[in-house]
Structures are given as structure tokens and as C-alpha cells.
Amino acid sequence: MIKDAERLVKFEGPGRDLTDVLFELDINEVRLVCEYDDDVIESALGIRFIAARGPADRDRAASFSYFVAIGTPEREILAREEFDLTIPFEGNRTRVVALEEIFPNIPLRPGRDGDDYLVYIGLQLTPDELQYNRENR
């Protein structure tokens, strides 16, 4: 996980008061299982999100985007994909845990193995959301 992109506090409008919070979201856990199949790494990636409904929320849902990127130890990004997700707050629930599963395949470059690749996971943040995270660790 990317430290600065594992949390999102989504506000309604420009205010930053507790009453302006639509929802708070955290990437709580990531599990990755990989298998080699000839020149491809087949993987199963499970990401657990925890969403908390804020006082400003009227939609009863947390809608957001997250990304998964494959890179090298030299920080060269080889592939990146963004995913959209909506977590509903059903009934009178104000806190929800959701599990997302994806199955990325990583083509192996000649002379490389699984140790030569890194998987980056994070929430897609605006510059203001990223700054908020850095200021409120």
C-alpha cells in the first residue's frame, strides 16, 4: 500500500469541519497470492475497505476509486489500472466492511521472476485529499 493513499476523508463542499464529512474510508488489509504459469504471474488480490458514513452524507453510499499498479524495484511503473467502487450504507448502518477481489496477470520479462515486481495499491485522491492526509496523519 502507498502510505499517503490508504485513507480518504471525503468532504461536502470546501468546508473541513466534522459536519462536512460525507464518508471516511481506509484500506484495512491487502492479501496477494501469486502462481507462476510459464511466462506469466497469475495473482489473486484481495483488498478490504472500511467505510464510515459521515454527518453530511445523504446518498447512503461511499463512492470512490482505487488503483493497482505493477512496478519494478527501480520504481518503473509497468501497468496501472483504476477501479471504481461504491459501498452502500444499508439500513441504519454507519460503518461497513467491503472486500474487493481482482485477478491481475503480470507478464514476466525475460530473465526476471516475481521478486523483480512490486504491486502498489492506493486510493485515487485529489491533490487536496492527499494534502489533507499528509497534514492529518
C-alpha positions in Angstrom: 0.0 0.0 0.0 1.0 3.6 -0.6 1.0 5.2 2.9 -0.4 8.6 1.8 -3.1 6.9 -0.3 -4.5 4.4 2.1 -7.1 6.8 3.6 -9.7 9.1 2.2 -11.9 11.6 4.0 -14.5 12.9 1.5 -16.0 16.3 2.4 -19.1 18.0 1.0 -18.0 21.3 -0.4 -15.0 23.4 0.7 -15.6 23.0 4.5 -13.3 20.8 6.6 -15.4 20.6 9.7 -16.6 17.3 11.1 -20.2 18.2 9.9 -18.9 18.4 6.3 -17.7 14.8 6.2 -19.5 12.6 3.6 -17.6 9.5 4.5 -14.2 8.2 5.7 -12.6 5.2 4.0 -9.5 3.2 4.8 -7.7 0.3 3.0 -7.6 -2.0 6.0 -5.9 -5.1 4.6 -4.4 -6.4 1.4 -3.7 -10.0 0.5 -1.8 -11.1 -2.5 -1.4 -14.7 -3.7 0.7 -15.5 -6.8 1.4 -18.5 -9.0 3.8 -18.9 -11.9 2.3 -20.1 -15.2 5.1 -20.2 -17.9 6.0 -16.6 -18.5 3.1 -15.1 -16.5 2.5 -14.5 -12.8 -1.2 -15.2 -12.1 -2.3 -13.4 -9.0 -5.4 -13.0 -6.7 -5.5 -9.7 -4.9 -8.0 -9.1 -2.0 -8.4 -5.6 -0.7 -10.5 -4.9 2.4 -12.0 -1.5 2.8 -13.7 0.0 5.9 -16.1 2.9 5.2 -17.7 5.1 7.9 -20.7 7.3 7.0 -20.3 11.0 7.8 -22.9 13.5 9.0 -23.1 15.3 5.6 -24.0 12.0 3.7 -27.4 11.9 2.1 -26.8 9.3 -0.5 -26.1 6.5 2.0 -23.1 5.4 0.0 -19.3 5.8 -0.3 -18.3 6.1 -3.9 -14.5 6.2 -4.7 -11.8 5.0 -7.0 -8.7 3.0 -6.2 -5.7 1.9 -8.3 -3.5 -1.1 -8.6 -0.1 -0.6 -10.3 2.7 -3.1 -11.1 6.2 -1.7 -10.9 9.9 -2.7 -10.7 12.1 -2.1 -7.6 13.6 0.8 -9.6 10.1 2.4 -9.4 9.3 2.0 -13.1 5.5 1.6 -13.4 4.8 -1.2 -16.0 1.0 -1.2 -15.7 -1.7 0.7 -13.8 -5.4 0.2 -13.6 -8.1 2.2 -11.8 -11.3 0.7 -10.3 -14.5 2.4 -9.2 -16.4 1.1 -6.2 -19.5 2.1 -4.3 -20.1 0.8 -0.8 -23.7 1.3 0.3 -24.7 2.1 3.9 -27.8 -0.1 4.1 -30.5 0.4 6.7 -29.1 2.4 9.6 -25.5 1.1 9.2 -22.9 3.8 9.6 -19.9 1.5 9.2 -19.3 -1.1 6.5 -16.5 -3.5 5.6 -16.2 -4.4 1.9 -13.9 -6.9 0.2 -12.8 -6.3 -3.4 -11.1 -9.1 -5.3 -9.2 -8.7 -8.6 -7.0 -11.1 -10.5 -4.2 -9.3 -12.3 -1.8 -11.2 -14.5 1.8 -10.0 -14.7 3.8 -10.9 -17.8 7.3 -11.8 -16.9 10.1 -10.0 -18.7 13.0 -12.2 -19.9 15.4 -13.0 -17.1 13.0 -11.8 -14.4 11.0 -13.5 -11.7 8.3 -12.5 -9.2 10.8 -10.8 -6.8 11.5 -8.3 -9.6 8.0 -6.8 -9.4 6.1 -4.7 -6.8 2.4 -4.2 -6.5 1.2 -0.7 -5.5 -2.3 -0.2 -4.1 -3.9 3.1 -3.1 -7.0 5.3 -3.2 -7.3 7.7 -6.1 -7.0 11.1 -4.3 -7.3 14.7 -5.4 -4.4 17.0 -4.6 -6.4 18.5 -1.7 -7.3 15.0 -0.3 -3.6 14.0 -0.5 -2.6 17.2 1.4 -5.3 16.5 4.0 -3.9 13.0 4.6 -0.3 14.3 5.0 -1.4 17.0 7.4 -3.7 14.7 9.5 -1.6 11.5 10.0 
